[in-house]
Amino acid sequence: MVLRLCGEVQHPVTLIQTLASWGPGLRKSHEIVTRLVAGERVPVLLANAPEPVEVISTLARLGVAVNVPHPPAAVDVKAIRAKLGLSQKEFAARFCFDVGSVQNWEQGRYIPDPPTRILLKVIEQHPEAVEDVLG
């Protein structure tokens, strides 16, 4: 989950105690709230939290919004590649993929794993960012 402030924290002690009861402990929960107040988005693991719906509603009452990130369910690799005007070999070479994997994804034999789907979506929307990172 990723937390962000959506207004002012009216009851910071209650927020800290609530987070602490869900797993991070008091010190870590205090750090989370401090970061939220500073305007950060804070990723958290709440190992002892109740159902997500309850977490979201409880934190909303305390002035905190919750985002539960999900990787895209599907990615059209062929469309991404075509949009960039690259052959399978060029696409694979430019973004450090195995050409066989690109072929398998495009032909539907395999579905990219969640981190790869995220990377492919970044390539689709901001290929220059990935190219900058890769050098």
N, C-alpha and C positions, 0 to 999 in steps of 0.2 A: 504494500500500500504506500501511496505517496500522500503526505498530508500538506495542507497549505492553510493559511489563515484566511478566513472569509469575514472580516470585520475585526472587532476588538475582542480580546479574551477577557470576558467579564469575571471569570472565576478561575484564575490560573492555578490555584492550589487544587481545586477540584479536577481540573484537566490533568495536572501532574499525577494526582492520585489515581485517576481513572486509567491513564496510560500505564502507570506502574503496576496496577492490578492485572493488566493484560500481558505482563511479561518483562518489559525492559528494566524494571527496578526504578527506585526513586531518582538516583543520580542521573541515569540515562534519560528518564522522562523529563527531568528538569532541563537537561541539555536540549531535548527535542523542542520543548516549549520556548526556550530561549531562542533557538534557531527560527522557529515559526514567527515569533514576535519581530525578529530581525528581517522578516520578509522572505525567508528561504522556503523552498519546497523540500520536505524532509521525507526520505524513504524510511519506512519502519517495518519491522517484523514483529507482529503482535502474536506470539505463540499461544498465549492463553486467552485470546479474545473470543467473545461469543460469535454468533453468526454475523457475516458481513453487514447484513441489513441493520442489525442492532448497533454495530460499531459505527456505521455511517450516521444513523439517527442520533446516537448518543453524542458523538463528536460534533455534529451539526448544532446541537443545542448548546455546545460549549464554544462555538465560533470557529470550528475547524472543518474544512472540506476534505473529503477523502476521494482519491482517485485510485482505482484498481486497474493498473495497466494490463492489457491483453495483447499478445502478438496478433497480427492480422491472421485471419483464418485461412486465407488463400492469397496467392500472389501470381499474377500472370507474367511469368518470366519472359515469354516470347514477346508480349506487348512492350515490356520494359526495354528489352533488347532492340526491338524494332523502332521504338521511339528514339533511341540513341543512334540508330542507323548502323548497328554493329552486327557482324556475323557472330555465330556462336563462339568461334575460336577467339575473335577479337574481344567479345564481351568477357569471356572466361579469363583471358590474359589481362585485360584492363582492371578487373576487380578481383583477381587472385582466386578464381574458382577453377575447379577441374572441369574441362570441357565435357567430359562424360556426364558429370552431374548436371550441367546446364542442359544437355540433350535429354537426360532422364526427366528433369523437371518439366521441360517443355512438352515432352511426349506423355506426361502423366504417369510415368512408371514409378516415380518417387515424388514425395512432397517434401519440400525443404523443411528442416527442423525450425522451431520457433525463433531462435536467434538469427538464423539465415533469412527467414521471412522478414524479420525486422530490418536487417541489412538491405535486403532487396527493396523494401519500401523506401528506405533512405536513398538508395540508388535511383529509384523511380522519381523521387521528388527533389533530390539534391545531389545529383551525381558528382558535381564538382567538390562537394564536401568530402566524399569518400576518396576521390582522386587526390585531394589535398593531403589527406591522412596517409594514403598509400605512397605518396611521393611522386 
